[in-house]
Amino acid sequence: MPGHPVASAALHVDRRWSPTEESPWVRRVLIGVALAFMTLFLFVPLVTVFHEAFKKGLEVFAAAVTEPDALAAVRLTLIAAAISLPLNLAFGLAAAWSIAKFDFRGKNLLLTLIDLPFSVSPVIAGLVYVLVFGLQGWFGAWLMEHDIKIIFAVPGIVLATLFITFPFIARELIPLMQAQGVEQEEAARVLGAGGWQIFWRVTLPNVKWALLYGVILSNARAMGEFGAVSVVSGHIRGMTNTMPLHIEIIYNEYQFAAAFAVASLLAGLALVTLVLKYWVEQRVKAQTRAARATTEL
């Protein structure tokens, strides 16, 4: 009864406290801790990179990013990303489509293998490639006989980049495709559409934003990868050094201004990636909500 003392006390408690809502001071503390953490570990290092890059003037900056070894590192980084992205795109679409739309033997094994780069150190991945394709590796003698270079050459860098980046697109597409179900594809099949028609006109348009989101993440990881690429590159100046490796070398040689100048290019790419990531993320969320609403109906 509303007039009962116990009921009145319960109503009074409910107004002051809810099990799903934190008190204002707790929210302020949590927000303050998050802002302090981001300032200390994100904003301060980012500002420091650009400050050190331009501290000695634009001439020093321009000289650092246009010298031959730096340009070669930028070129190799772009080549590795340009080769790995289309391959990751094809693999990610095929794997996600197979896992989300079909049931087959080995499905769980495929899911596990997709997550393998997340659980294996990049350095270990690079060492595996050396073991397989290196001079003393399994195929080393055959490769040397046929004058094919993989380790300490561009193919090895591309392979290492592929291994590190291939899960990103598939992992973005699989949950969305599973949420969408197979009803639209089945309807298209009933209406007489073929497999490729269903893929291009039904499946792909429904996942285009998630696909772009995965491509952005994969590209960012490809350009910033260090561990696996470092093992297979050989650190040959002007030939097998990507941007992260070039930064490490010139920093160890006490060329701090040049190192921060090249690092600022990577940081700039990271900022552009974050902006694109945020924009696409909003599209993905909207698409996921629409897919769930369609499934519920």
VOTILO-385641 format. One record per residue (C-alpha): x, y, z; chain; residue in one letter. Coordinates in steps of 0.05 Angstrom, whole numbers, plus 5000, padded with zeros to 4 digits. Example, Ala and Ser with C-alpha at 12.3 -4.5 7.8 and 13.67 -1.06 7.14 Angstrom:
BEGIN
[rec [5246; 4910; 5156]; A; A]
[rec [5273; 4979; 5143]; A; S]
END
This chain:
BEGIN
[rec [5000; 5000; 5000]; A; M]
[rec [5026; 5070; 4983]; A; P]
[rec [5014; 5094; 5054]; A; G]
[rec [5050; 5037; 5087]; A; H]
[rec [5117; 5058; 5120]; A; P]
[rec [5156; 5001; 5087]; A; V]
[rec [5129; 5018; 5018]; A; A]
[rec [5145; 5091; 5028]; A; S]
[rec [5216; 5074; 5049]; A; A]
[rec [5224; 5029; 4988]; A; A]
[rec [5201; 5085; 4942]; A; L]
[rec [5248; 5133; 4976]; A; H]
[rec [5307; 5086; 4966]; A; V]
[rec [5289; 5074; 4893]; A; D]
[rec [5290; 5149; 4879]; A; R]
[rec [5360; 5156; 4908]; A; R]
[rec [5393; 5092; 4881]; A; W]
[rec [5384; 5046; 4822]; A; S]
[rec [5423; 4981; 4812]; A; P]
[rec [5434; 5000; 4738]; A; T]
[rec [5457; 5071; 4750]; A; E]
[rec [5520; 5096; 4784]; A; E]
[rec [5521; 5156; 4830]; A; S]
[rec [5546; 5223; 4800]; A; P]
[rec [5612; 5222; 4837]; A; W]
[rec [5628; 5152; 4813]; A; V]
[rec [5615; 5174; 4741]; A; R]
[rec [5659; 5235; 4749]; A; R]
[rec [5716; 5193; 4778]; A; V]
[rec [5711; 5142; 4721]; A; L]
[rec [5709; 5196; 4668]; A; I]
[rec [5768; 5232; 4701]; A; G]
[rec [5809; 5168; 4703]; A; V]
[rec [5794; 5154; 4630]; A; A]
[rec [5812; 5225; 4608]; A; L]
[rec [5876; 5223; 4649]; A; A]
[rec [5896; 5157; 4618]; A; F]
[rec [5882; 5181; 4547]; A; M]
[rec [5920; 5245; 4560]; A; T]
[rec [5981; 5210; 4588]; A; L]
[rec [5985; 5152; 4540]; A; F]
[rec [5954; 5180; 4476]; A; L]
[rec [5951; 5255; 4470]; A; F]
[rec [6019; 5271; 4502]; A; V]
[rec [6059; 5221; 4459]; A; P]
[rec [6022; 5244; 4396]; A; L]
[rec [6036; 5317; 4409]; A; V]
[rec [6108; 5300; 4426]; A; T]
[rec [6118; 5264; 4359]; A; V]
[rec [6095; 5325; 4319]; A; F]
[rec [6132; 5374; 4364]; A; H]
[rec [6198; 5336; 4356]; A; E]
[rec [6187; 5328; 4281]; A; A]
[rec [6180; 5403; 4268]; A; F]
[rec [6224; 5428; 4325]; A; K]
[rec [6284; 5442; 4280]; A; K]
[rec [6243; 5473; 4224]; A; G]
[rec [6209; 5454; 4160]; A; L]
[rec [6275; 5447; 4122]; A; E]
[rec [6300; 5392; 4168]; A; V]
[rec [6232; 5358; 4166]; A; F]
[rec [6230; 5360; 4090]; A; A]
[rec [6301; 5335; 4084]; A; A]
[rec [6286; 5276; 4131]; A; A]
[rec [6224; 5252; 4094]; A; V]
[rec [6252; 5262; 4024]; A; T]
[rec [6320; 5230; 4031]; A; E]
[rec [6328; 5166; 3989]; A; P]
[rec [6324; 5115; 4046]; A; D]
[rec [6261; 5147; 4075]; A; A]
[rec [6227; 5149; 4007]; A; L]
[rec [6246; 5076; 3995]; A; A]
[rec [6216; 5058; 4063]; A; A]
[rec [6151; 5096; 4047]; A; V]
[rec [6148; 5062; 3979]; A; R]
[rec [6158; 4992; 4007]; A; L]
[rec [6106; 5004; 4061]; A; T]
[rec [6055; 5025; 4009]; A; L]
[rec [6073; 4966; 3965]; A; I]
[rec [6064; 4916; 4022]; A; A]
[rec [5997; 4947; 4040]; A; A]
[rec [5974; 4951; 3967]; A; A]
[rec [5989; 4877; 3956]; A; I]
[rec [5961; 4851; 4022]; A; S]
[rec [5896; 4890; 4021]; A; L]
[rec [5865; 4859; 3958]; A; P]
[rec [5885; 4789; 3982]; A; L]
[rec [5857; 4802; 4051]; A; N]
[rec [5794; 4829; 4018]; A; L]
[rec [5784; 4766; 3977]; A; A]
[rec [5800; 4719; 4036]; A; F]
[rec [5757; 4758; 4085]; A; G]
[rec [5696; 4759; 4040]; A; L]
[rec [5703; 4685; 4022]; A; A]
[rec [5714; 4663; 4095]; A; A]
[rec [5659; 4706; 4123]; A; A]
[rec [5609; 4685; 4070]; A; W]
[rec [5625; 4611; 4080]; A; S]
[rec [5622; 4614; 4156]; A; I]
[rec [5560; 4658; 4162]; A; A]
[rec [5518; 4629; 4105]; A; K]
[rec [5535; 4555; 4103]; A; F]
[rec [5545; 4496; 4150]; A; D]
[rec [5604; 4450; 4133]; A; F]
[rec [5654; 4404; 4166]; A; R]
[rec [5713; 4442; 4194]; A; G]
[rec [5676; 4507; 4205]; A; K]
[rec [5700; 4515; 4277]; A; N]
[rec [5771; 4498; 4255]; A; L]
[rec [5768; 4554; 4203]; A; L]
[rec [5744; 4603; 4256]; A; L]
[rec [5802; 4583; 4301]; A; T]
[rec [5853; 4591; 4245]; A; L]
[rec [5826; 4661; 4229]; A; I]
[rec [5842; 4681; 4301]; A; D]
[rec [5912; 4651; 4299]; A; L]
[rec [5949; 4717; 4285]; A; P]
[rec [5916; 4748; 4346]; A; F]
[rec [5945; 4694; 4392]; A; S]
[rec [6014; 4685; 4360]; A; V]
[rec [6069; 4736; 4369]; A; S]
[rec [6087; 4772; 4304]; A; P]
[rec [6160; 4755; 4318]; A; V]
[rec [6143; 4681; 4321]; A; I]
[rec [6107; 4688; 4254]; A; A]
[rec [6168; 4719; 4223]; A; G]
[rec [6213; 4663; 4251]; A; L]
[rec [6166; 4611; 4221]; A; V]
[rec [6174; 4643; 4152]; A; Y]
[rec [6250; 4643; 4161]; A; V]
[rec [6246; 4569; 4180]; A; L]
[rec [6205; 4553; 4118]; A; V]
[rec [6235; 4599; 4065]; A; F]
[rec [6303; 4617; 4094]; A; G]
[rec [6370; 4593; 4066]; A; L]
[rec [6372; 4537; 4117]; A; Q]
[rec [6297; 4527; 4116]; A; G]
[rec [6253; 4473; 4086]; A; W]
[rec [6251; 4504; 4016]; A; F]
[rec [6315; 4544; 4022]; A; G]
[rec [6358; 4501; 3976]; A; A]
[rec [6304; 4496; 3922]; A; W]
[rec [6292; 4571; 3924]; A; L]
[rec [6366; 4586; 3918]; A; M]
[rec [6373; 4538; 3859]; A; E]
[rec [6317; 4575; 3822]; A; H]
[rec [6343; 4644; 3844]; A; D]
[rec [6279; 4660; 3882]; A; I]
[rec [6286; 4707; 3941]; A; K]
[rec [6232; 4709; 3995]; A; I]
[rec [6267; 4722; 4061]; A; I]
[rec [6305; 4788; 4064]; A; F]
[rec [6265; 4811; 4003]; A; A]
[rec [6198; 4842; 3986]; A; V]
[rec [6160; 4775; 3981]; A; P]
[rec [6177; 4758; 4053]; A; G]
[rec [6154; 4826; 4077]; A; I]
[rec [6088; 4817; 4039]; A; V]
[rec [6078; 4747; 4068]; A; L]
[rec [6091; 4772; 4139]; A; A]
[rec [6043; 4830; 4129]; A; T]
[rec [5990; 4783; 4101]; A; L]
[rec [5995; 4736; 4161]; A; F]
[rec [5987; 4793; 4211]; A; I]
[rec [5930; 4828; 4176]; A; T]
[rec [5885; 4775; 4145]; A; F]
[rec [5837; 4766; 4205]; A; P]
[rec [5813; 4838; 4207]; A; F]
[rec [5765; 4838; 4148]; A; I]
[rec [5736; 4769; 4162]; A; A]
[rec [5726; 4785; 4236]; A; R]
[rec [5687; 4848; 4218]; A; E]
[rec [5642; 4813; 4168]; A; L]
[rec [5626; 4748; 4204]; A; I]
[rec [5583; 4777; 4261]; A; P]
[rec [5544; 4822; 4214]; A; L]
[rec [5530; 4767; 4163]; A; M]
[rec [5508; 4721; 4219]; A; Q]
[rec [5461; 4774; 4245]; A; A]
[rec [5431; 4785; 4176]; A; Q]
[rec [5417; 4711; 4167]; A; G]
[rec [5404; 4678; 4100]; A; V]
[rec [5332; 4699; 4087]; A; E]
[rec [5348; 4751; 4034]; A; Q]
[rec [5395; 4703; 3996]; A; E]
[rec [5342; 4648; 3998]; A; E]
[rec [5290; 4696; 3972]; A; A]
[rec [5337; 4717; 3915]; A; A]
[rec [5349; 4643; 3899]; A; R]
[rec [5275; 4629; 3896]; A; V]
[rec [5267; 4687; 3847]; A; L]
[rec [5318; 4655; 3801]; A; G]
[rec [5382; 4692; 3818]; A; A]
[rec [5448; 4656; 3810]; A; G]
[rec [5504; 4651; 3860]; A; G]
[rec [5545; 4711; 3835]; A; W]
[rec [5481; 4753; 3826]; A; Q]
[rec [5463; 4739; 3898]; A; I]
[rec [5532; 4758; 3921]; A; F]
[rec [5538; 4823; 3882]; A; W]
[rec [5466; 4847; 3890]; A; R]
[rec [5446; 4821; 3958]; A; V]
[rec [5504; 4800; 4003]; A; T]
[rec [5556; 4852; 3985]; A; L]
[rec [5511; 4915; 3990]; A; P]
[rec [5489; 4892; 4059]; A; N]
[rec [5560; 4889; 4086]; A; V]
[rec [5594; 4945; 4048]; A; K]
[rec [5606; 4989; 4110]; A; W]
[rec [5632; 4933; 4152]; A; A]
[rec [5677; 4913; 4094]; A; L]
[rec [5705; 4983; 4088]; A; L]
[rec [5715; 4984; 4164]; A; Y]
[rec [5755; 4920; 4161]; A; G]
[rec [5797; 4946; 4102]; A; V]
[rec [5814; 5009; 4142]; A; I]
[rec [5837; 4968; 4202]; A; L]
[rec [5876; 4920; 4159]; A; S]
[rec [5911; 4977; 4123]; A; N]
[rec [5929; 5011; 4188]; A; A]
[rec [5960; 4947; 4215]; A; R]
[rec [5996; 4933; 4150]; A; A]
[rec [6030; 5001; 4150]; A; M]
[rec [6049; 4998; 4224]; A; G]
[rec [6071; 4926; 4230]; A; E]
[rec [6140; 4918; 4260]; A; F]
[rec [6154; 4850; 4292]; A; G]
[rec [6142; 4800; 4236]; A; A]
[rec [6169; 4847; 4183]; A; V]
[rec [6232; 4860; 4224]; A; S]
[rec [6249; 4786; 4226]; A; V]
[rec [6241; 4773; 4151]; A; V]
[rec [6268; 4839; 4124]; A; S]
[rec [6342; 4836; 4140]; A; G]
[rec [6342; 4912; 4152]; A; H]
[rec [6374; 4927; 4084]; A; I]
[rec [6374; 5002; 4075]; A; R]
[rec [6335; 5027; 4015]; A; G]
[rec [6311; 4957; 3998]; A; M]
[rec [6276; 4919; 4054]; A; T]
[rec [6262; 4972; 4107]; A; N]
[rec [6190; 4993; 4117]; A; T]
[rec [6174; 5058; 4153]; A; M]
[rec [6174; 5029; 4224]; A; P]
[rec [6240; 4994; 4211]; A; L]
[rec [6271; 5057; 4181]; A; H]
[rec [6248; 5097; 4242]; A; I]
[rec [6281; 5047; 4289]; A; E]
[rec [6347; 5048; 4251]; A; I]
[rec [6355; 5124; 4247]; A; I]
[rec [6333; 5133; 4319]; A; Y]
[rec [6386; 5083; 4342]; A; N]
[rec [6436; 5125; 4302]; A; E]
[rec [6415; 5186; 4343]; A; Y]
[rec [6382; 5220; 4284]; A; Q]
[rec [6324; 5240; 4328]; A; F]
[rec [6296; 5296; 4285]; A; A]
[rec [6294; 5251; 4224]; A; A]
[rec [6264; 5193; 4263]; A; A]
[rec [6208; 5236; 4290]; A; F]
[rec [6196; 5267; 4222]; A; A]
[rec [6184; 5199; 4190]; A; V]
[rec [6145; 5178; 4252]; A; A]
[rec [6100; 5238; 4243]; A; S]
[rec [6080; 5211; 4174]; A; L]
[rec [6057; 5146; 4207]; A; L]
[rec [6022; 5185; 4262]; A; A]
[rec [5987; 5227; 4208]; A; G]
[rec [5964; 5163; 4174]; A; L]
[rec [5939; 5138; 4242]; A; A]
[rec [5898; 5201; 4252]; A; L]
[rec [5867; 5196; 4183]; A; V]
[rec [5852; 5123; 4198]; A; T]
[rec [5817; 5142; 4264]; A; L]
[rec [5773; 5193; 4229]; A; V]
[rec [5754; 5143; 4175]; A; L]
[rec [5745; 5089; 4228]; A; K]
[rec [5696; 5132; 4268]; A; Y]
[rec [5656; 5151; 4206]; A; W]
[rec [5651; 5079; 4181]; A; V]
[rec [5637; 5054; 4252]; A; E]
[rec [5574; 5096; 4255]; A; Q]
[rec [5552; 5066; 4189]; A; R]
[rec [5566; 4996; 4214]; A; V]
[rec [5526; 5007; 4277]; A; K]
[rec [5467; 5032; 4237]; A; A]
[rec [5472; 4973; 4190]; A; Q]
[rec [5476; 4924; 4248]; A; T]
[rec [5414; 4954; 4281]; A; R]
[rec [5377; 4949; 4215]; A; A]
[rec [5398; 4876; 4207]; A; A]
[rec [5375; 4858; 4277]; A; R]
[rec [5308; 4893; 4266]; A; A]
[rec [5298; 4855; 4201]; A; T]
[rec [5316; 4789; 4236]; A; T]
[rec [5266; 4802; 4292]; A; E]
[rec [5211; 4816; 4243]; A; L]
END
